[in-house]
Amino acid sequence: MKLDSRHIPQRTCIACRQSRDKKDLVRLVHTKDGIVEVDSSAKKSGRGAYLCPKRDCWELGLKGSRLDYTLRTKLSHDNRQALVSYADKLPGRD
Ligand SMILES: [Zn+2]
């Protein structure tokens, strides 16, 4: 099998809807335990959603039911808070 170096997988941020290289986005995964967590390896199995590594996108993505809808789950309060505190460590604006 030949690897095509021109092909870079693209994913869309669920907040700003911008298409970016997969490696430039943070993957969130809905694990089989019913928890949504940051997948830093980007290799965990489960339904995934992508967000830019920017606080703005996280705030938008975590607000309302956007993430719940994309991952077809219902985030618990604690789970949402865990993701909010992750977002707090991200850079605010470009
Ligand atoms: Zn974004």
PDB file of the backbone (N, CA, C, O) and the ligand in Angstrom, with CONECT records:
HET     ZN  A 101       1
ATOM      1  N   MET A   1       0.838  -1.198   0.000  1.00  0.00           N
ATOM      2  CA  MET A   1       0.000   0.000   0.000  1.00  0.00           C
ATOM      3  C   MET A   1       0.872   1.247   0.000  1.00  0.00           C
ATOM      4  O   MET A   1       1.848   1.341   0.743  1.00  0.00           O
ATOM      5  N   LYS A   2       0.510   2.177  -0.825  1.00  0.00           N
ATOM      6  CA  LYS A   2       1.292   3.411  -0.955  1.00  0.00           C
ATOM      7  C   LYS A   2       0.637   4.548  -0.178  1.00  0.00           C
ATOM      8  O   LYS A   2      -0.569   4.781  -0.273  1.00  0.00           O
ATOM      9  N   LEU A   3       1.454   5.238   0.581  1.00  0.00           N
ATOM     10  CA  LEU A   3       0.926   6.378   1.321  1.00  0.00           C
ATOM     11  C   LEU A   3       0.943   7.622   0.444  1.00  0.00           C
ATOM     12  O   LEU A   3       1.943   7.927  -0.208  1.00  0.00           O
ATOM     13  N   ASP A   4      -0.155   8.320   0.437  1.00  0.00           N
ATOM     14  CA  ASP A   4      -0.236   9.541  -0.347  1.00  0.00           C
ATOM     15  C   ASP A   4      -0.010  10.736   0.579  1.00  0.00           C
ATOM     16  O   ASP A   4      -0.890  11.112   1.353  1.00  0.00           O
ATOM     17  N   SER A   5       1.161  11.313   0.487  1.00  0.00           N
ATOM     18  CA  SER A   5       1.511  12.395   1.402  1.00  0.00           C
ATOM     19  C   SER A   5       0.722  13.678   1.137  1.00  0.00           C
ATOM     20  O   SER A   5       0.681  14.576   1.978  1.00  0.00           O
ATOM     21  N   ARG A   6       0.102  13.752  -0.032  1.00  0.00           N
ATOM     22  CA  ARG A   6      -0.672  14.970  -0.320  1.00  0.00           C
ATOM     23  C   ARG A   6      -1.991  14.990   0.422  1.00  0.00           C
ATOM     24  O   ARG A   6      -2.607  16.034   0.632  1.00  0.00           O
ATOM     25  N   HIS A   7      -2.402  13.787   0.811  1.00  0.00           N
ATOM     26  CA  HIS A   7      -3.705  13.707   1.460  1.00  0.00           C
ATOM     27  C   HIS A   7      -3.596  13.932   2.963  1.00  0.00           C
ATOM     28  O   HIS A   7      -3.077  13.086   3.691  1.00  0.00           O
ATOM     29  N   ILE A   8      -4.088  15.071   3.419  1.00  0.00           N
ATOM     30  CA  ILE A   8      -4.119  15.354   4.849  1.00  0.00           C
ATOM     31  C   ILE A   8      -5.578  15.328   5.287  1.00  0.00           C
ATOM     32  O   ILE A   8      -6.401  16.082   4.769  1.00  0.00           O
ATOM     33  N   PRO A   9      -5.894  14.458   6.245  1.00  0.00           N
ATOM     34  CA  PRO A   9      -7.295  14.374   6.646  1.00  0.00           C
ATOM     35  C   PRO A   9      -7.813  15.680   7.237  1.00  0.00           C
ATOM     36  O   PRO A   9      -7.163  16.299   8.078  1.00  0.00           O
ATOM     37  N   GLN A  10      -8.978  16.079   6.787  1.00  0.00           N
ATOM     38  CA  GLN A  10      -9.587  17.317   7.251  1.00  0.00           C
ATOM     39  C   GLN A  10     -10.777  17.007   8.152  1.00  0.00           C
ATOM     40  O   GLN A  10     -11.521  16.055   7.916  1.00  0.00           O
ATOM     41  N   ARG A  11     -10.939  17.814   9.172  1.00  0.00           N
ATOM     42  CA  ARG A  11     -12.097  17.683  10.052  1.00  0.00           C
ATOM     43  C   ARG A  11     -12.665  19.080  10.283  1.00  0.00           C
ATOM     44  O   ARG A  11     -11.989  20.091  10.094  1.00  0.00           O
ATOM     45  N   THR A  12     -13.922  19.099  10.696  1.00  0.00           N
ATOM     46  CA  THR A  12     -14.580  20.381  10.899  1.00  0.00           C
ATOM     47  C   THR A  12     -14.796  20.643  12.381  1.00  0.00           C
ATOM     48  O   THR A  12     -15.287  19.781  13.110  1.00  0.00           O
ATOM     49  N   CYS A  13     -14.430  21.826  12.814  1.00  0.00           N
ATOM     50  CA  CYS A  13     -14.670  22.242  14.195  1.00  0.00           C
ATOM     51  C   CYS A  13     -16.177  22.402  14.383  1.00  0.00           C
ATOM     52  O   CYS A  13     -16.841  23.047  13.572  1.00  0.00           O
ATOM     53  N   ILE A  14     -16.715  21.815  15.451  1.00  0.00           N
ATOM     54  CA  ILE A  14     -18.167  21.878  15.643  1.00  0.00           C
ATOM     55  C   ILE A  14     -18.630  23.263  16.070  1.00  0.00           C
ATOM     56  O   ILE A  14     -19.825  23.555  16.030  1.00  0.00           O
ATOM     57  N   ALA A  15     -17.696  24.119  16.478  1.00  0.00           N
ATOM     58  CA  ALA A  15     -18.087  25.460  16.920  1.00  0.00           C
ATOM     59  C   ALA A  15     -18.037  26.466  15.778  1.00  0.00           C
ATOM     60  O   ALA A  15     -19.052  27.078  15.445  1.00  0.00           O
ATOM     61  N   CYS A  16     -16.863  26.642  15.175  1.00  0.00           N
ATOM     62  CA  CYS A  16     -16.730  27.667  14.134  1.00  0.00           C
ATOM     63  C   CYS A  16     -16.946  27.114  12.731  1.00  0.00           C
ATOM     64  O   CYS A  16     -16.989  27.871  11.761  1.00  0.00           O
ATOM     65  N   ARG A  17     -17.082  25.784  12.622  1.00  0.00           N
ATOM     66  CA  ARG A  17     -17.369  25.140  11.334  1.00  0.00           C
ATOM     67  C   ARG A  17     -16.242  25.277  10.324  1.00  0.00           C
ATOM     68  O   ARG A  17     -16.448  25.096   9.125  1.00  0.00           O
ATOM     69  N   GLN A  18     -15.060  25.596  10.808  1.00  0.00           N
ATOM     70  CA  GLN A  18     -13.921  25.704   9.917  1.00  0.00           C
ATOM     71  C   GLN A  18     -13.301  24.333   9.705  1.00  0.00           C
ATOM     72  O   GLN A  18     -13.159  23.547  10.642  1.00  0.00           O
ATOM     73  N   SER A  19     -12.939  24.062   8.475  1.00  0.00           N
ATOM     74  CA  SER A  19     -12.278  22.829   8.130  1.00  0.00           C
ATOM     75  C   SER A  19     -10.776  23.000   8.326  1.00  0.00           C
ATOM     76  O   SER A  19     -10.171  23.926   7.784  1.00  0.00           O
ATOM     77  N   ARG A  20     -10.188  22.110   9.096  1.00  0.00           N
ATOM     78  CA  ARG A  20      -8.753  22.210   9.348  1.00  0.00           C
ATOM     79  C   ARG A  20      -8.126  20.837   9.262  1.00  0.00           C
ATOM     80  O   ARG A  20      -8.819  19.820   9.221  1.00  0.00           O
ATOM     81  N   ASP A  21      -6.789  20.822   9.236  1.00  0.00           N
ATOM     82  CA  ASP A  21      -6.104  19.540   9.304  1.00  0.00           C
ATOM     83  C   ASP A  21      -6.491  18.869  10.620  1.00  0.00           C
ATOM     84  O   ASP A  21      -6.573  19.508  11.669  1.00  0.00           O
ATOM     85  N   LYS A  22      -6.720  17.587  10.531  1.00  0.00           N
ATOM     86  CA  LYS A  22      -7.125  16.823  11.705  1.00  0.00           C
ATOM     87  C   LYS A  22      -6.152  17.022  12.870  1.00  0.00           C
ATOM     88  O   LYS A  22      -6.565  17.113  14.026  1.00  0.00           O
ATOM     89  N   LYS A  23      -4.863  17.087  12.554  1.00  0.00           N
ATOM     90  CA  LYS A  23      -3.865  17.207  13.614  1.00  0.00           C
ATOM     91  C   LYS A  23      -3.884  18.569  14.298  1.00  0.00           C
ATOM     92  O   LYS A  23      -3.306  18.728  15.373  1.00  0.00           O
ATOM     93  N   ASP A  24      -4.544  19.554  13.685  1.00  0.00           N
ATOM     94  CA  ASP A  24      -4.624  20.882  14.276  1.00  0.00           C
ATOM     95  C   ASP A  24      -5.868  21.068  15.135  1.00  0.00           C
ATOM     96  O   ASP A  24      -6.105  22.148  15.678  1.00  0.00           O
ATOM     97  N   LEU A  25      -6.656  20.012  15.251  1.00  0.00           N
ATOM     98  CA  LEU A  25      -7.877  20.090  16.051  1.00  0.00           C
ATOM     99  C   LEU A  25      -7.766  19.174  17.266  1.00  0.00           C
ATOM    100  O   LEU A  25      -6.991  18.218  17.273  1.00  0.00           O
ATOM    101  N   VAL A  26      -8.546  19.483  18.282  1.00  0.00           N
ATOM    102  CA  VAL A  26      -8.596  18.622  19.460  1.00  0.00           C
ATOM    103  C   VAL A  26      -9.781  17.676  19.294  1.00  0.00           C
ATOM    104  O   VAL A  26     -10.900  18.104  19.011  1.00  0.00           O
ATOM    105  N   ARG A  27      -9.519  16.396  19.473  1.00  0.00           N
ATOM    106  CA  ARG A  27     -10.608  15.425  19.332  1.00  0.00           C
ATOM    107  C   ARG A  27     -11.257  15.145  20.687  1.00  0.00           C
ATOM    108  O   ARG A  27     -10.585  14.937  21.697  1.00  0.00           O
ATOM    109  N   LEU A  28     -12.562  15.147  20.668  1.00  0.00           N
ATOM    110  CA  LEU A  28     -13.317  14.747  21.849  1.00  0.00           C
ATOM    111  C   LEU A  28     -13.969  13.426  21.507  1.00  0.00           C
ATOM    112  O   LEU A  28     -14.474  13.240  20.399  1.00  0.00           O
ATOM    113  N   VAL A  29     -13.957  12.515  22.451  1.00  0.00           N
ATOM    114  CA  VAL A  29     -14.527  11.209  22.168  1.00  0.00           C
ATOM    115  C   VAL A  29     -15.559  10.835  23.221  1.00  0.00           C
ATOM    116  O   VAL A  29     -15.385  11.080  24.415  1.00  0.00           O
ATOM    117  N   HIS A  30     -16.627  10.239  22.738  1.00  0.00           N
ATOM    118  CA  HIS A  30     -17.659   9.719  23.626  1.00  0.00           C
ATOM    119  C   HIS A  30     -17.315   8.264  23.877  1.00  0.00           C
ATOM    120  O   HIS A  30     -17.559   7.411  23.024  1.00  0.00           O
ATOM    121  N   THR A  31     -16.759   7.976  25.025  1.00  0.00           N
ATOM    122  CA  THR A  31     -16.277   6.623  25.303  1.00  0.00           C
ATOM    123  C   THR A  31     -17.442   5.687  25.615  1.00  0.00           C
ATOM    124  O   THR A  31     -18.577   6.119  25.819  1.00  0.00           O
ATOM    125  N   LYS A  32     -17.128   4.398  25.646  1.00  0.00           N
ATOM    126  CA  LYS A  32     -18.186   3.424  25.919  1.00  0.00           C
ATOM    127  C   LYS A  32     -18.675   3.521  27.361  1.00  0.00           C
ATOM    128  O   LYS A  32     -19.717   2.962  27.704  1.00  0.00           O
ATOM    129  N   ASP A  33     -17.930   4.227  28.199  1.00  0.00           N
ATOM    130  CA  ASP A  33     -18.384   4.452  29.571  1.00  0.00           C
ATOM    131  C   ASP A  33     -19.382   5.602  29.669  1.00  0.00           C
ATOM    132  O   ASP A  33     -19.862   5.936  30.752  1.00  0.00           O
ATOM    133  N   GLY A  34     -19.685   6.201  28.515  1.00  0.00           N
ATOM    134  CA  GLY A  34     -20.664   7.276  28.512  1.00  0.00           C
ATOM    135  C   GLY A  34     -20.109   8.624  28.904  1.00  0.00           C
ATOM    136  O   GLY A  34     -20.852   9.557  29.210  1.00  0.00           O
ATOM    137  N   ILE A  35     -18.773   8.715  28.891  1.00  0.00           N
ATOM    138  CA  ILE A  35     -18.129   9.968  29.268  1.00  0.00           C
ATOM    139  C   ILE A  35     -17.495  10.600  28.026  1.00  0.00           C
ATOM    140  O   ILE A  35     -16.945   9.912  27.167  1.00  0.00           O
ATOM    141  N   VAL A  36     -17.588  11.917  27.959  1.00  0.00           N
ATOM    142  CA  VAL A  36     -16.938  12.627  26.862  1.00  0.00           C
ATOM    143  C   VAL A  36     -15.613  13.153  27.375  1.00  0.00           C
ATOM    144  O   VAL A  36     -15.566  13.894  28.356  1.00  0.00           O
ATOM    145  N   GLU A  37     -14.533  12.764  26.705  1.00  0.00           N
ATOM    146  CA  GLU A  37     -13.227  13.218  27.164  1.00  0.00           C
ATOM    147  C   GLU A  37     -12.343  13.642  26.005  1.00  0.00           C
ATOM    148  O   GLU A  37     -12.593  13.303  24.848  1.00  0.00           O
ATOM    149  N   VAL A  38     -11.294  14.400  26.349  1.00  0.00           N
ATOM    150  CA  VAL A  38     -10.345  14.839  25.352  1.00  0.00           C
ATOM    151  C   VAL A  38      -9.488  13.652  24.962  1.00  0.00           C
ATOM    152  O   VAL A  38      -8.913  12.979  25.818  1.00  0.00           O
ATOM    153  N   ASP A  39      -9.407  13.401  23.680  1.00  0.00           N
ATOM    154  CA  ASP A  39      -8.646  12.273  23.172  1.00  0.00           C
ATOM    155  C   ASP A  39      -7.333  12.791  22.593  1.00  0.00           C
ATOM    156  O   ASP A  39      -7.243  13.091  21.402  1.00  0.00           O
ATOM    157  N   SER A  40      -6.327  12.891  23.442  1.00  0.00           N
ATOM    158  CA  SER A  40      -5.071  13.482  22.993  1.00  0.00           C
ATOM    159  C   SER A  40      -4.330  12.586  22.006  1.00  0.00           C
ATOM    160  O   SER A  40      -3.519  13.069  21.215  1.00  0.00           O
ATOM    161  N   SER A  41      -4.604  11.290  22.049  1.00  0.00           N
ATOM    162  CA  SER A  41      -3.948  10.393  21.101  1.00  0.00           C
ATOM    163  C   SER A  41      -4.677  10.394  19.760  1.00  0.00           C
ATOM    164  O   SER A  41      -4.128   9.970  18.743  1.00  0.00           O
ATOM    165  N   ALA A  42      -5.931  10.879  19.773  1.00  0.00           N
ATOM    166  CA  ALA A  42      -6.798  10.889  18.585  1.00  0.00           C
ATOM    167  C   ALA A  42      -7.021   9.482  18.039  1.00  0.00           C
ATOM    168  O   ALA A  42      -7.304   9.305  16.854  1.00  0.00           O
ATOM    169  N   LYS A  43      -6.892   8.491  18.904  1.00  0.00           N
ATOM    170  CA  LYS A  43      -7.004   7.115  18.429  1.00  0.00           C
ATOM    171  C   LYS A  43      -8.035   6.301  19.194  1.00  0.00           C
ATOM    172  O   LYS A  43      -8.259   5.129  18.891  1.00  0.00           O
ATOM    173  N   LYS A  44      -8.659   6.919  20.180  1.00  0.00           N
ATOM    174  CA  LYS A  44      -9.648   6.178  20.955  1.00  0.00           C
ATOM    175  C   LYS A  44     -10.870   5.888  20.112  1.00  0.00           C
ATOM    176  O   LYS A  44     -11.255   6.671  19.244  1.00  0.00           O
ATOM    177  N   SER A  45     -11.469   4.742  20.388  1.00  0.00           N
ATOM    178  CA  SER A  45     -12.654   4.411  19.619  1.00  0.00           C
ATOM    179  C   SER A  45     -13.877   5.041  20.272  1.00  0.00           C
ATOM    180  O   SER A  45     -13.919   5.278  21.479  1.00  0.00           O
ATOM    181  N   GLY A  46     -14.841   5.296  19.449  1.00  0.00           N
ATOM    182  CA  GLY A  46     -16.052   5.958  19.914  1.00  0.00           C
ATOM    183  C   GLY A  46     -16.369   7.114  18.991  1.00  0.00           C
ATOM    184  O   GLY A  46     -15.563   7.507  18.148  1.00  0.00           O
ATOM    185  N   ARG A  47     -17.572   7.649  19.174  1.00  0.00           N
ATOM    186  CA  ARG A  47     -17.992   8.766  18.340  1.00  0.00           C
ATOM    187  C   ARG A  47     -17.173   9.998  18.709  1.00  0.00           C
ATOM    188  O   ARG A  47     -17.016  10.314  19.888  1.00  0.00           O
ATOM    189  N   GLY A  48     -16.660  10.684  17.713  1.00  0.00           N
ATOM    190  CA  GLY A  48     -15.788  11.813  17.986  1.00  0.00           C
ATOM    191  C   GLY A  48     -16.330  13.144  17.504  1.00  0.00           C
ATOM    192  O   GLY A  48     -17.183  13.201  16.618  1.00  0.00           O
ATOM    193  N   ALA A  49     -15.826  14.207  18.097  1.00  0.00           N
ATOM    194  CA  ALA A  49     -16.132  15.564  17.662  1.00  0.00           C
ATOM    195  C   ALA A  49     -14.830  16.354  17.730  1.00  0.00           C
ATOM    196  O   ALA A  49     -13.938  16.041  18.520  1.00  0.00           O
ATOM    197  N   TYR A  50     -14.736  17.370  16.902  1.00  0.00           N
ATOM    198  CA  TYR A  50     -13.495  18.124  16.849  1.00  0.00           C
ATOM    199  C   TYR A  50     -13.720  19.592  17.181  1.00  0.00           C
ATOM    200  O   TYR A  50     -14.726  20.191  16.801  1.00  0.00           O
ATOM    201  N   LEU A  51     -12.755  20.152  17.902  1.00  0.00           N
ATOM    202  CA  LEU A  51     -12.775  21.570  18.236  1.00  0.00           C
ATOM    203  C   LEU A  51     -11.386  22.152  18.023  1.00  0.00           C
ATOM    204  O   LEU A  51     -10.380  21.470  18.215  1.00  0.00           O
ATOM    205  N   CYS A  52     -11.340  23.430  17.620  1.00  0.00           N
ATOM    206  CA  CYS A  52     -10.054  24.122  17.515  1.00  0.00           C
ATOM    207  C   CYS A  52      -9.445  24.236  18.914  1.00  0.00           C
ATOM    208  O   CYS A  52     -10.170  24.294  19.907  1.00  0.00           O
ATOM    209  N   PRO A  53      -8.118  24.267  18.988  1.00  0.00           N
ATOM    210  CA  PRO A  53      -7.491  24.468  20.298  1.00  0.00           C
ATOM    211  C   PRO A  53      -7.558  25.929  20.729  1.00  0.00           C
ATOM    212  O   PRO A  53      -6.538  26.548  21.032  1.00  0.00           O
ATOM    213  N   LYS A  54      -8.749  26.458  20.749  1.00  0.00           N
ATOM    214  CA  LYS A  54      -8.977  27.860  21.108  1.00  0.00           C
ATOM    215  C   LYS A  54     -10.147  27.933  22.079  1.00  0.00           C
ATOM    216  O   LYS A  54     -11.159  27.256  21.897  1.00  0.00           O
ATOM    217  N   ARG A  55     -10.004  28.747  23.099  1.00  0.00           N
ATOM    218  CA  ARG A  55     -11.048  28.833  24.116  1.00  0.00           C
ATOM    219  C   ARG A  55     -12.386  29.277  23.520  1.00  0.00           C
ATOM    220  O   ARG A  55     -13.444  28.794  23.922  1.00  0.00           O
ATOM    221  N   ASP A  56     -12.327  30.191  22.569  1.00  0.00           N
ATOM    222  CA  ASP A  56     -13.562  30.677  21.939  1.00  0.00           C
ATOM    223  C   ASP A  56     -14.406  29.532  21.396  1.00  0.00           C
ATOM    224  O   ASP A  56     -15.617  29.474  21.613  1.00  0.00           O
ATOM    225  N   CYS A  57     -13.752  28.632  20.693  1.00  0.00           N
ATOM    226  CA  CYS A  57     -14.477  27.510  20.091  1.00  0.00           C
ATOM    227  C   CYS A  57     -15.017  26.580  21.161  1.00  0.00           C
ATOM    228  O   CYS A  57     -16.116  26.041  21.031  1.00  0.00           O
ATOM    229  N   TRP A  58     -14.243  26.395  22.213  1.00  0.00           N
ATOM    230  CA  TRP A  58     -14.696  25.505  23.291  1.00  0.00           C
ATOM    231  C   TRP A  58     -15.898  26.088  24.003  1.00  0.00           C
ATOM    232  O   TRP A  58     -16.851  25.379  24.328  1.00  0.00           O
ATOM    233  N   GLU A  59     -15.843  27.391  24.240  1.00  0.00           N
ATOM    234  CA  GLU A  59     -16.979  28.018  24.918  1.00  0.00           C
ATOM    235  C   GLU A  59     -18.236  27.860  24.093  1.00  0.00           C
ATOM    236  O   GLU A  59     -19.310  27.550  24.608  1.00  0.00           O
ATOM    237  N   LEU A  60     -18.077  28.081  22.802  1.00  0.00           N
ATOM    238  CA  LEU A  60     -19.217  27.943  21.899  1.00  0.00           C
ATOM    239  C   LEU A  60     -19.677  26.483  21.813  1.00  0.00           C
ATOM    240  O   LEU A  60     -20.872  26.188  21.830  1.00  0.00           O
ATOM    241  N   GLY A  61     -18.706  25.591  21.723  1.00  0.00           N
ATOM    242  CA  GLY A  61     -19.027  24.179  21.582  1.00  0.00           C
ATOM    243  C   GLY A  61     -19.662  23.583  22.832  1.00  0.00           C
ATOM    244  O   GLY A  61     -20.497  22.682  22.747  1.00  0.00           O
ATOM    245  N   LEU A  62     -19.258  24.096  23.995  1.00  0.00           N
ATOM    246  CA  LEU A  62     -19.773  23.540  25.254  1.00  0.00           C
ATOM    247  C   LEU A  62     -21.064  24.211  25.691  1.00  0.00           C
ATOM    248  O   LEU A  62     -21.787  23.711  26.552  1.00  0.00           O
ATOM    249  N   LYS A  63     -21.334  25.348  25.079  1.00  0.00           N
ATOM    250  CA  LYS A  63     -22.553  26.065  25.402  1.00  0.00           C
ATOM    251  C   LYS A  63     -23.714  25.376  24.692  1.00  0.00           C
ATOM    252  O   LYS A  63     -23.575  24.917  23.559  1.00  0.00           O
ATOM    253  N   GLY A  64     -24.841  25.309  25.357  1.00  0.00           N
ATOM    254  CA  GLY A  64     -25.991  24.685  24.726  1.00  0.00           C
ATOM    255  C   GLY A  64     -25.776  23.207  24.510  1.00  0.00           C
ATOM    256  O   GLY A  64     -25.100  22.554  25.305  1.00  0.00           O
ATOM    257  N   SER A  65     -26.339  22.673  23.450  1.00  0.00           N
ATOM    258  CA  SER A  65     -26.302  21.218  23.281  1.00  0.00           C
ATOM    259  C   SER A  65     -25.554  20.799  22.020  1.00  0.00           C
ATOM    260  O   SER A  65     -25.747  19.698  21.504  1.00  0.00           O
ATOM    261  N   ARG A  66     -24.694  21.698  21.530  1.00  0.00           N
ATOM    262  CA  ARG A  66     -23.982  21.409  20.298  1.00  0.00           C
ATOM    263  C   ARG A  66     -23.155  20.123  20.383  1.00  0.00           C
ATOM    264  O   ARG A  66     -23.209  19.260  19.507  1.00  0.00           O
ATOM    265  N   LEU A  67     -22.392  20.031  21.470  1.00  0.00           N
ATOM    266  CA  LEU A  67     -21.540  18.855  21.637  1.00  0.00           C
ATOM    267  C   LEU A  67     -22.403  17.611  21.893  1.00  0.00           C
ATOM    268  O   LEU A  67     -22.151  16.539  21.343  1.00  0.00           O
ATOM    269  N   ASP A  68     -23.406  17.777  22.725  1.00  0.00           N
ATOM    270  CA  ASP A  68     -24.326  16.659  23.005  1.00  0.00           C
ATOM    271  C   ASP A  68     -24.932  16.133  21.711  1.00  0.00           C
ATOM    272  O   ASP A  68     -25.031  14.927  21.485  1.00  0.00           O
ATOM    273  N   TYR A  69     -25.330  17.078  20.877  1.00  0.00           N
ATOM    274  CA  TYR A  69     -25.983  16.715  19.622  1.00  0.00           C
ATOM    275  C   TYR A  69     -25.022  15.964  18.709  1.00  0.00           C
ATOM    276  O   TYR A  69     -25.375  14.934  18.135  1.00  0.00           O
ATOM    277  N   THR A  70     -23.806  16.487  18.580  1.00  0.00           N
ATOM    278  CA  THR A  70     -22.818  15.864  17.698  1.00  0.00           C
ATOM    279  C   THR A  70     -22.453  14.469  18.183  1.00  0.00           C
ATOM    280  O   THR A  70     -22.280  13.553  17.379  1.00  0.00           O
ATOM    281  N   LEU A  71     -22.336  14.310  19.488  1.00  0.00           N
ATOM    282  CA  LEU A  71     -21.913  13.018  20.038  1.00  0.00           C
ATOM    283  C   LEU A  71     -23.100  12.135  20.414  1.00  0.00           C
ATOM    284  O   LEU A  71     -22.931  11.021  20.909  1.00  0.00           O
ATOM    285  N   ARG A  72     -24.283  12.646  20.175  1.00  0.00           N
ATOM    286  CA  ARG A  72     -25.513  11.917  20.492  1.00  0.00           C
ATOM    287  C   ARG A  72     -25.525  11.415  21.921  1.00  0.00           C
ATOM    288  O   ARG A  72     -25.772  10.240  22.190  1.00  0.00           O
ATOM    289  N   THR A  73     -25.253  12.331  22.822  1.00  0.00           N
ATOM    290  CA  THR A  73     -25.258  11.979  24.237  1.00  0.00           C
ATOM    291  C   THR A  73     -25.828  13.155  25.008  1.00  0.00           C
ATOM    292  O   THR A  73     -26.249  14.156  24.429  1.00  0.00           O
ATOM    293  N   LYS A  74     -25.833  13.016  26.317  1.00  0.00           N
ATOM    294  CA  LYS A  74     -26.214  14.124  27.177  1.00  0.00           C
ATOM    295  C   LYS A  74     -25.090  14.273  28.184  1.00  0.00           C
ATOM    296  O   LYS A  74     -24.887  13.418  29.046  1.00  0.00           O
ATOM    297  N   LEU A  75     -24.368  15.368  28.061  1.00  0.00           N
ATOM    298  CA  LEU A  75     -23.247  15.596  28.964  1.00  0.00           C
ATOM    299  C   LEU A  75     -23.756  15.830  30.387  1.00  0.00           C
ATOM    300  O   LEU A  75     -24.689  16.602  30.612  1.00  0.00           O
ATOM    301  N   SER A  76     -23.130  15.156  31.326  1.00  0.00           N
ATOM    302  CA  SER A  76     -23.476  15.418  32.717  1.00  0.00           C
ATOM    303  C   SER A  76     -22.831  16.736  33.129  1.00  0.00           C
ATOM    304  O   SER A  76     -21.916  17.226  32.468  1.00  0.00           O
ATOM    305  N   HIS A  77     -23.320  17.301  34.226  1.00  0.00           N
ATOM    306  CA  HIS A  77     -22.763  18.570  34.705  1.00  0.00           C
ATOM    307  C   HIS A  77     -21.263  18.435  34.977  1.00  0.00           C
ATOM    308  O   HIS A  77     -20.478  19.290  34.569  1.00  0.00           O
ATOM    309  N   ASP A  78     -20.872  17.375  35.658  1.00  0.00           N
ATOM    310  CA  ASP A  78     -19.460  17.174  35.993  1.00  0.00           C
ATOM    311  C   ASP A  78     -18.598  17.008  34.752  1.00  0.00           C
ATOM    312  O   ASP A  78     -17.489  17.533  34.658  1.00  0.00           O
ATOM    313  N   ASN A  79     -19.151  16.255  33.799  1.00  0.00           N
ATOM    314  CA  ASN A  79     -18.426  16.031  32.564  1.00  0.00           C
ATOM    315  C   ASN A  79     -18.196  17.358  31.826  1.00  0.00           C
ATOM    316  O   ASN A  79     -17.103  17.633  31.332  1.00  0.00           O
ATOM    317  N   ARG A  80     -19.247  18.158  31.768  1.00  0.00           N
ATOM    318  CA  ARG A  80     -19.137  19.454  31.105  1.00  0.00           C
ATOM    319  C   ARG A  80     -18.106  20.341  31.814  1.00  0.00           C
ATOM    320  O   ARG A  80     -17.306  21.026  31.175  1.00  0.00           O
ATOM    321  N   GLN A  81     -18.148  20.309  33.153  1.00  0.00           N
ATOM    322  CA  GLN A  81     -17.199  21.116  33.921  1.00  0.00           C
ATOM    323  C   GLN A  81     -15.755  20.698  33.656  1.00  0.00           C
ATOM    324  O   GLN A  81     -14.861  21.541  33.580  1.00  0.00           O
ATOM    325  N   ALA A  82     -15.537  19.398  33.518  1.00  0.00           N
ATOM    326  CA  ALA A  82     -14.188  18.898  33.239  1.00  0.00           C
ATOM    327  C   ALA A  82     -13.680  19.445  31.911  1.00  0.00           C
ATOM    328  O   ALA A  82     -12.507  19.790  31.775  1.00  0.00           O
ATOM    329  N   LEU A  83     -14.576  19.517  30.940  1.00  0.00           N
ATOM    330  CA  LEU A  83     -14.193  20.029  29.629  1.00  0.00           C
ATOM    331  C   LEU A  83     -14.001  21.542  29.682  1.00  0.00           C
ATOM    332  O   LEU A  83     -13.130  22.088  29.004  1.00  0.00           O
ATOM    333  N   VAL A  84     -14.815  22.212  30.489  1.00  0.00           N
ATOM    334  CA  VAL A  84     -14.672  23.656  30.653  1.00  0.00           C
ATOM    335  C   VAL A  84     -13.306  23.978  31.268  1.00  0.00           C
ATOM    336  O   VAL A  84     -12.653  24.941  30.867  1.00  0.00           O
ATOM    337  N   SER A  85     -12.885  23.175  32.235  1.00  0.00           N
ATOM    338  CA  SER A  85     -11.590  23.462  32.850  1.00  0.00           C
ATOM    339  C   SER A  85     -10.442  23.142  31.902  1.00  0.00           C
ATOM    340  O   SER A  85      -9.375  23.749  31.991  1.00  0.00           O
ATOM    341  N   TYR A  86     -10.652  22.199  31.003  1.00  0.00           N
ATOM    342  CA  TYR A  86      -9.646  21.960  29.962  1.00  0.00           C
ATOM    343  C   TYR A  86      -9.553  23.199  29.070  1.00  0.00           C
ATOM    344  O   TYR A  86      -8.462  23.650  28.719  1.00  0.00           O
ATOM    345  N   ALA A  87     -10.712  23.735  28.715  1.00  0.00           N
ATOM    346  CA  ALA A  87     -10.763  24.904  27.833  1.00  0.00           C
ATOM    347  C   ALA A  87     -10.095  26.117  28.478  1.00  0.00           C
ATOM    348  O   ALA A  87      -9.538  26.967  27.783  1.00  0.00           O
ATOM    349  N   ASP A  88     -10.152  26.194  29.795  1.00  0.00           N
ATOM    350  CA  ASP A  88      -9.544  27.312  30.512  1.00  0.00           C
ATOM    351  C   ASP A  88      -8.041  27.400  30.282  1.00  0.00           C
ATOM    352  O   ASP A  88      -7.442  28.467  30.414  1.00  0.00           O
ATOM    353  N   LYS A  89      -7.447  26.272  29.940  1.00  0.00           N
ATOM    354  CA  LYS A  89      -5.989  26.259  29.736  1.00  0.00           C
ATOM    355  C   LYS A  89      -5.606  26.604  28.302  1.00  0.00           C
ATOM    356  O   LYS A  89      -4.428  26.759  27.983  1.00  0.00           O
ATOM    357  N   LEU A  90      -6.597  26.720  27.460  1.00  0.00           N
ATOM    358  CA  LEU A  90      -6.314  27.015  26.048  1.00  0.00           C
ATOM    359  C   LEU A  90      -6.151  28.513  25.831  1.00  0.00           C
ATOM    360  O   LEU A  90      -6.679  29.319  26.597  1.00  0.00           O
ATOM    361  N   PRO A  91      -5.418  28.884  24.783  1.00  0.00           N
ATOM    362  CA  PRO A  91      -5.270  30.315  24.499  1.00  0.00           C
ATOM    363  C   PRO A  91      -6.618  30.939  24.138  1.00  0.00           C
ATOM    364  O   PRO A  91      -7.449  30.318  23.475  1.00  0.00           O
ATOM    365  N   GLY A  92      -6.814  32.162  24.582  1.00  0.00           N
ATOM    366  CA  GLY A  92      -8.087  32.842  24.388  1.00  0.00           C
ATOM    367  C   GLY A  92      -8.351  33.215  22.944  1.00  0.00           C
ATOM    368  O   GLY A  92      -9.309  32.730  22.343  1.00  0.00           O
ATOM    369  N   ARG A  93      -7.540  34.042  22.401  1.00  0.00           N
ATOM    370  CA  ARG A  93      -7.774  34.505  21.031  1.00  0.00           C
ATOM    371  C   ARG A  93      -6.499  34.435  20.219  1.00  0.00           C
ATOM    372  O   ARG A  93      -5.397  34.323  20.756  1.00  0.00           O
ATOM    373  N   ASP A  94      -6.676  34.504  18.912  1.00  0.00           N
ATOM    374  CA  ASP A  94      -5.501  34.450  18.039  1.00  0.00           C
ATOM    375  C   ASP A  94      -4.621  35.686  18.221  1.00  0.00           C
ATOM    376  O   ASP A  94      -3.587  35.809  17.565  1.00  0.00           O
TER     377      ASP A  94
HETATM  378 ZN    ZN A 101     -13.200  26.298  15.821  1.00  0.00          ZN2+
END
